[in-house]
Amino acid sequence: MVSPSSLLSEEQFQCAICLDVFTDPVSIPCGHNFCKACIKGYWDSTDLCQCPLCNKIFHRRPESDVNRTLKGVAEHFKGLRVRDREDSAAEPGEVVCDVCTGRKRKARKSCLICLTSYCDTHLEHHQIAPALKRHQLIDPVKNLEDKVCKKHNKLLKLFCRTDQTCVCQFCSETDHKAHNSIPLEEECDQRKAQLGKTEAKVKQMIQEHLQKVKEIKHSVDLSKRHTEMDIFGKVQVFTALVHSIERFQAELIGVIDQKQEAVDRWGEGLVKELEQEITELKRISSELGQLSHTEDHLQLLQSSPSWCLSVKTKNWSEISVQSHLRMGYMKRAVSQLEDKLMSKVKRFHNEMENELRTLCEAKTKKIQQYAMDVTLDPDTAHPELILSVDGKQVRCGDQSQNFLRNPKRFTYTYSVLGKEGFSSGKSYFEVQVKGKTEWDLGVATESINRQGWLPLSPEDGLWTFGLDTDNDYMPNDPKVHYYLKKKPQKVGVFVDYEEGRVSIYDVDATARSHICSFTGYKFTEKLYPYFHCGYPDGKRNVAPLVISPVSHMTGPVLGV
């Protein structure tokens, strides 16, 4: 479609004073046209009444009547120009004119000299002005400055493989003459082919990752189901135990009630029998009283022979012995029920203890995958500590060694750190403490005070568990609860940096168990394995702390 601006020039309808399309145009006697307000303002500002273009002088100011025909044509041109601008507005993704203000129009050409893109209207100067006609115009290009050689103002059409950069034709004939330069299209085709291969690999990796996510989720779901089944089974065991206890309780109460009822019946019979004998004895006592006060000698002598004989009753002295025998029988019955119940509770306790031991072994196997290779750092060791050549053992010496003063070295406590620290993830190591009478193991921050006395707490940057000189095991935080089945021979230390947890384990083959955990901390600096040998005590405490190799377990690990 031919735009109105291509048929009518804006200069034809432009006021020479305001340089815009006429508004209320007037014609003066010399034939030139101006906006009514523009020519009036011009004449008001000068002493001479003359034409601004041809400088013709008028001795009398001409009448300023609006040229209605020219006004109609000018207004029609304004409408066409507005509609032309609206019709040529740039669509999303198209190159826009760099000169347009407000609504941007679609660019028709880009100038390699001006480094600017122009629409039809703003391109007219390049088509009219002689100096601008010599500029090189190309089809519109986005980000023109990035696609033009800064040195030669030419399009970058070649790619120099030697220098791995885009060049123009002049560059390839001068600075890059001896280099391997090819057209951008050819290099792009090869790059696209490489990108296609890379994209295929990335897609394959995505699929592999998605499959791995699916497998992990499946493993987690499977573990969750197994856990739910385990919980259900343990709840059933506990429920059965509770029912057994309730049954034994009811049985025990029943036996006791039955025995008591028998005692009650037995007692009631004896009391009834005693009451009968008491009544009979009262009757005899009454008759004897009457005879003893009678004045009839014949009657007394005739009746007394039968009363002179001893009154016979049941021997009640044996009744208390029989009662004790009955209570002893009841106690034996209760004791038998108690023994039966305690036997079952003990069996259940053993089963639970074995189950917990199995769970702890599984937990230990899981954390062993995070084992780190710990080597003792001699620069941090107390001067009286003796380290093995391989840095895997440390023991107390009997005299101070001549070391240079080192701010990293412990000077008051018989301690040493590992060389390797960590500031993320999970870490685990094991240490043999067999034969030691005093020791502490754990982790310490890099900034721990190495020139002062222990004890230090977690707030000071130290998390440990150990044995003191009073033969007491304890963590260095009294708020942390711990559990020991037996004296540990080998200790495992596990750290989850992100979770803020330090856990201590008894990893001896005969007694795998969790000892204690420090939880809820936020680690902000590097942590190092910490070893405290205790203090030399003659021939006691001479055994070394030995860093033990960790056996890595195989199989999937779902979490720690």
Disulfide bonds with the S-S distance in Angstrom:
none
